[in-house]
Amino acid sequence: MRFVAFATDYDETLAGKGVVEPRTLAALEHVKSSGRKLLLVTGRDLDDLVQVFPEHAIFDAIVAENGAVLYIPSTKKEKKLAETPPAKLAESLRQHGATPLSVGRVIVATRVPYETVVLEEIKRLGLELQVIFNKGAVMVLPAGVHKGTGLRAALSEMKLSSHNVVGVGDAENDHAFLSECECGVAVGNALPSLKDRADLVMKGKAEDGVLELLEMLVKDDLRSALARPGRRDIPLGESFSGERVSIPPAPGPLLFAGTPQSGKSTAAKGFVERLLDAKYQCCILDPEGDWLAFERTVQLGDPKRAPTVDEAVHAVSEPDEQIVVNLVAVPFDDRARFCSALLSRLADLRARSGRPHFIVLDEAHHLVPPASRPSHDALPQDLTGIVLVTLAPQNLAKPLLDQLDTVVAVGVEAAKTLGDFRKAAGLPAPKASTRSVERGEALLWRRATGEELPVRLARTNAQHHRHARKYLEGDLGPDRSFYFRGAEKKLNLRAPNLVQFGELAAGVDDDTWLHHLRQGDYSRWFRTEVKDEELARDAEAVEKDRALDAGESRARIRAAIASRYTLRTLP
C-alpha cells in the first residue's frame, strides 16, 4: 500500500458548510478500516474545532491553528509547535477595531479588510511574525510556521513519511500542506492557483470532492489516477532525441542489468542517489560490500559480523534512516534464505507504513535465484519499488522475471543483456534491430510497450567501489571461487576468497600448484573474478617465468596478494 495516510483541510473541504456530514464520516471510517491513518490539517483554533466537530476523534492526529498546534485525540496529547505571539499584538488589534478577533494557543486571527492594520502593527511592534491568508481569513503566526510544518511534525510523531500521504485542500494556506504530500489534491471549489499546482483535481466541490477522492483511494490506492508522469518521477536520463526519461516513484520491479564493468552498478547507484535526494527511504541488500562507502546510509553488518533480520527491520522502521544490509559475512549458501526472511518482514512493515519505499537487491541472481524456493515464497504480491541489479538476468527467479516492469540494460552489450532477459522471460525478440549504445548509455525496456529505447543515463556522483575486504575475507560463491583440482582432477579444494586461496596455496602439493600455474589459472581468476588487473599482471609475470620452482612461484604470488590487500603476510 503506497498511501497509508489521508490528510484533509476542514473548512470548505471536508466540511462544505462548516459541519461534517454523516456520509463523509462513513467514508472516513471506511478508509480507516483499510488500515490507513487519518490526519486533519486546519487553520481553526483547536477549541473551536472540537466544538463544531464533535466526531474529531475519528482522526489519528489533528494539526490545528494552521500548523502551530498538534493534537492526538486518542491520548488527548496536545503540543504547541511554536511560541505564542506577545499579548500586546492582540490588544493593539482590538484597539484598532479588528473584528472578529480570535486568539488561540499560538494563532491570532481576524478577517479582511484588517490585513493592513495587522501588518502595520507587526511592523510597529518589531515582531517576527507572518500573515497567512485563507480566503477571507487573516492569520498571524510565527515566521516559518504553516500547515506543511505542522504536517511534518504530525508525521514524525506517527513515524510516517510524507511520501505515503495524500492530502486535499481548497485555499491559499493549503499550498505548503499539499506540496508536502506525495499526492496533493484540490477539490472542485479550490482556488485556481491551488488547482494549477495540484497533482489531482476533483470534479466535486468540498465534501463531494473528498468523497470522490476517498473512493479512488480505497479502490486502487490511486494507481489509475496517478498513472501519468508527475512531479515526483525520478530522472533516469534522456532519450537520444533529448526527451526526459524517468521512473515513477512507485514503479513495478525495476532491473539494472549488464555485463561486468558495463556500468550497471554505477547506473543503479546513481538512481538510488536520486531516490535519497528526494527523501525516499531505501533498504539495500549488499552481498559483496560494494555499497560500503555509499553516502547517507547506515551500514548494518560488516565483513566479520553478519547482520540480523531483526536489526534490519528495526533500523528501517525509522522513516529517515537509509539502510545498507552488508551480507559479506553471511555464508554464501545462506544469503538467499536471509533475503527471503527479510523480504517477508519488510512486506509486513510496508503494509503498515508504506516503507521502505525502495528495496534494492544487488547481485540479485544470488539473492533470488531460480532454485531458491524460499525466496519465491517470500516475494510479496506487491513488488512496487523492488530494484534489482545483476549481471545475469537469466539467473533470476522466474516469478520475478514474469513481473518485471522495467529493465535498464547498461553498456555496450546492452542488446545481448536484453536478449538474455527476453529469452529467460519467454518474451519475443524485438521487432527491429536496436541501435547500439555506448558506456554511460542503456537500453530501456518497459513491459507496457515492449519496445527498447536507447537512453543516455543521468550523471551521478556515485562510484562503483570494489572493496578489498570482500575479496580478502568474504565469500565469492561457488561459481566465482578458485578450485585447486590438479592435472588429474583428484582434488576439489575451494578457495572462496584470497585469504583461503593463500592458505590452500601453502598446503597443496607442488604438482597441483604448478599445474594451475602453467595453465595461467591464477592470473585468470584474479582478472575475471577478483577484478584486479594489477594483481593479474603480477601473477602473469610469475606464470611466465619458467625458472621459478613451485616454492618460489608460490611465495611470489602470495606476496603480491599480501602487498595489495593486507599489511601482514598471508598465513
DODOPA-491874 format. One line per field, with one value per residue (C-alpha): z, x, y. Coordinates in steps of 0.25 Angstrom, whole numbers. Last residue first. Layout:
% DODOPA-491874
Z (Z,...)
X (X,...)
Y (Y,...)
This chain:
% DODOPA-491874
Z (26,18,22,28,24,15,1,-9,-3,3,-11,-18,-6,-9,-23,-20,-10,-19,-30,-21,-15,-28,-36,-43,-56,-65,-62,-70,-58,-49,-59,-61,-46,-45,-57,-50,-37,-46,-53,-40,-43,-33,-42,-56,-54,-41,-46,-60,-53,-45,-56,-65,-69,-64,-50,-49,-52,-43,-31,-33,-35,-23,-13,-7,6,4,-8,1,12,1,-6,7,10,-5,-4,-7,-9,-12,-11,-21,-23,-32,-44,-51,-54,-41,-35,-27,-29,-29,-25,-34,-37,-23,-16,-15,0,8,14,4,-7,1,9,-4,-7,-22,-21,-32,-32,-28,-32,-44,-58,-64,-73,-88,-93,-104,-104,-106,-108,-101,-99,-85,-81,-82,-88,-86,-94,-87,-88,-80,-88,-102,-108,-121,-128,-127,-139,-141,-136,-123,-119,-113,-98,-90,-78,-79,-94,-92,-81,-89,-101,-92,-88,-102,-106,-95,-99,-100,-86,-78,-79,-71,-70,-66,-61,-56,-52,-60,-57,-42,-43,-52,-41,-46,-54,-68,-63,-61,-58,-47,-40,-35,-31,-23,-22,-24,-24,-17,-16,-7,-12,1,-5,-17,-8,0,-13,-17,-30,-39,-32,-23,-14,-23,-36,-29,-28,-22,-17,-15,-7,-9,-2,11,15,13,28,32,19,17,30,27,14,20,29,17,10,21,22,8,7,18,11,-2,6,14,3,2,17,23,26,13,15,17,19,15,21,19,32,31,34,46,44,35,47,54,41,39,54,54,41,47,41,39,46,40,26,32,37,37,30,31,18,14,6,-1,4,8,-4,-12,1,-7,-3,-2,2,1,8,3,8,-2,2,-12,-11,-6,-18,-27,-20,-23,-38,-38,-30,-41,-52,-45,-43,-57,-63,-72,-64,-63,-73,-71,-63,-55,-52,-48,-41,-42,-40,-29,-31,-46,-54,-63,-77,-81,-97,-103,-116,-111,-100,-86,-73,-61,-54,-42,-44,-33,-41,-49,-61,-64,-56,-44,-44,-48,-37,-26,-16,-24,-19,-5,-10,-22,-13,-3,-15,-19,-5,-3,-16,-11,3,-4,-18,-27,-40,-33,-37,-36,-35,-30,-34,-44,-35,-24,-32,-38,-23,-19,-21,-29,-18,-20,-17,-14,-15,-8,2,6,-6,-1,12,7,-3,7,13,-1,-1,-5,2,0,4,0,9,7,2,15,23,35,49,56,63,51,42,52,52,37,36,45,36,24,30,33,43,37,44,56,52,49,41,32,28,15,6,16,17,24,31,37,50,55,63,63,70,59,48,54,56,41,36,45,41,26,28,35,22,23,35,48,54,65,65,76,87,80,80,72,66,59,58,57,64,65,80,78,68,79,90,80,78,93,96,90,79,85,82,72,71,83,87,92,96,97,96,85,80,77,76,69,69,61,47,42,56,57,52,57,58,57,53,57,70,62,64,72,60,63,78,76,64,72,84,74,67,52,41,39,36,40,39,36,37,27,31,21,33,34,19,23,35,27,17,28,33,20,19,32,28,34,38,34,21,12,23,18,8,10,24,29,21,19,21,17,21,17,2,-5,0)
X (197,197,208,202,198,188,181,191,205,199,193,207,214,205,208,223,223,216,226,238,233,228,240,243,252,239,236,223,214,221,219,205,203,207,198,186,189,189,176,168,154,155,146,152,165,170,164,171,184,183,179,191,191,206,202,190,198,210,201,196,209,215,205,195,197,202,193,181,184,187,174,167,171,168,154,144,156,150,159,154,165,167,165,176,184,181,168,171,157,156,143,133,123,123,121,130,130,137,151,160,151,141,152,157,145,141,135,126,125,113,113,104,101,88,88,87,75,73,58,55,40,31,21,15,27,37,50,61,74,86,96,108,117,112,99,95,82,73,69,55,43,50,51,39,37,39,45,58,59,55,65,77,73,72,87,91,85,92,106,112,107,94,81,71,59,45,32,38,26,30,45,41,33,45,55,67,78,74,76,91,100,90,84,69,60,47,39,25,26,12,9,22,33,36,31,40,51,48,49,63,66,63,72,66,78,90,84,81,95,89,75,70,57,50,39,43,32,17,15,7,7,21,25,19,25,39,37,35,46,56,53,55,68,74,70,76,89,90,98,108,111,107,119,118,104,104,90,90,80,75,68,58,46,51,45,57,66,57,55,70,73,62,68,81,94,107,119,133,132,122,107,98,102,94,94,96,108,111,125,121,111,120,121,118,104,98,84,79,67,63,54,50,56,56,71,71,64,74,85,78,77,92,95,88,95,109,105,101,114,117,129,124,112,99,86,78,64,52,40,27,29,24,32,31,43,49,53,54,54,67,65,75,66,69,73,68,60,51,37,31,25,16,16,2,-3,-7,-22,-21,-12,-19,-18,-27,-42,-39,-32,-42,-54,-47,-44,-59,-63,-54,-59,-73,-68,-64,-67,-67,-59,-46,-33,-21,-6,-9,-1,-11,-23,-16,-15,-29,-35,-42,-57,-54,-46,-30,-21,-7,0,13,9,18,13,-1,2,10,-1,-12,-12,-17,-29,-36,-30,-27,-15,-10,2,12,23,21,27,21,27,14,20,29,16,10,22,23,8,10,22,13,1,10,20,32,31,22,7,-4,-16,-25,-37,-45,-39,-29,-18,-5,2,16,22,36,31,36,24,22,24,14,4,5,3,-9,-15,-13,-19,-32,-40,-41,-42,-36,-27,-16,-10,-2,-11,-22,-26,-38,-42,-55,-53,-41,-45,-31,-31,-34,-22,-13,-18,-16,-1,1,-1,12,11,10,23,22,19,10,7,-6,-8,-23,-18,-27,-29,-14,-13,-2,-2,4,2,-10,-16,-19,-11,-20,-15,-22,-35,-48,-47,-52,-66,-70,-67,-72,-67,-55,-51,-53,-45,-33,-33,-36,-26,-27,-20,-28,-20,-26,-17,-19,-22,-34,-43,-39,-43,-57,-58,-55,-66,-76,-72,-74,-88,-91,-88,-76,-80,-76,-84,-74,-68,-57,-52,-59,-54,-46,-33,-30,-19,-20,-9,-5,-3,6,0)
Y (-70,-57,-47,-35,-21,-27,-26,-21,-25,-38,-42,-40,-47,-59,-59,-58,-69,-79,-76,-78,-91,-97,-94,-82,-82,-84,-69,-68,-71,-61,-50,-54,-53,-39,-36,-42,-34,-21,-25,-28,-32,-43,-52,-49,-43,-50,-63,-62,-59,-71,-81,-78,-92,-93,-88,-97,-110,-104,-103,-117,-123,-116,-122,-112,-106,-92,-90,-94,-84,-73,-76,-76,-62,-58,-62,-74,-84,-98,-110,-121,-131,-143,-134,-142,-129,-123,-119,-106,-98,-83,-77,-70,-80,-86,-72,-60,-62,-51,-50,-44,-42,-34,-27,-21,-13,-11,3,7,22,30,45,42,47,43,31,34,25,16,11,-3,-6,-16,-5,-7,-17,-5,-7,3,1,8,19,23,13,12,8,1,4,-8,-17,-18,-26,-29,-43,-50,-52,-65,-58,-65,-62,-47,-46,-52,-43,-31,-34,-36,-23,-16,-21,-7,-3,-4,-11,-4,-13,-8,-15,-29,-38,-50,-49,-49,-62,-68,-66,-59,-66,-61,-46,-50,-37,-33,-21,-22,-11,-14,-1,-8,-23,-25,-39,-41,-50,-58,-71,-70,-67,-80,-88,-84,-91,-79,-70,-58,-54,-59,-54,-41,-37,-24,-25,-11,-9,4,11,5,8,8,9,-3,-12,-7,-13,-26,-27,-23,-36,-45,-38,-40,-55,-58,-49,-57,-70,-65,-62,-75,-82,-71,-71,-57,-49,-41,-39,-23,-18,-4,5,19,24,36,27,19,5,3,1,-9,-17,-18,-21,-33,-39,-40,-34,-43,-39,-40,-34,-24,-23,-12,1,13,21,36,33,19,15,1,-1,-11,-20,-33,-37,-23,-23,-8,-3,11,22,33,46,52,53,39,34,42,34,21,24,28,15,7,14,12,-3,-5,2,-9,-14,-28,-30,-22,-22,-11,-17,-10,-17,-9,6,15,28,27,25,36,39,54,56,59,51,41,39,45,40,33,44,40,44,52,64,54,45,39,27,35,33,19,15,24,13,4,5,10,23,25,25,34,44,45,46,58,64,63,68,82,82,70,69,66,72,63,66,80,92,98,95,102,115,113,114,101,99,86,80,81,69,68,54,51,62,73,81,79,86,97,101,99,113,119,110,97,85,70,62,48,43,32,41,49,38,32,30,35,47,50,50,60,69,69,72,84,89,88,95,107,112,119,132,132,133,143,138,147,140,144,133,127,137,136,147,145,149,154,165,180,185,196,185,175,187,191,177,175,188,185,171,177,177,165,155,153,143,141,127,121,115,122,137,141,155,158,169,178,191,197,196,181,180,186,176,165,169,173,158,155,144,130,121,110,95,95,80,74,59,56,41,36,51,54,69,77,92,103,97,106,107,92,79,68,53,40,45,39,47,59,54,66,76,90,90,82,91,104,98,95,109,107,107,92,79,67,54,40,27,16,1,-1,1,16,18,12,21,33,29,28,41,47,41,47,61,69,83,97,97,89,82,73,83,97,97,85,82,68,57,42,33,19,23,13,0)
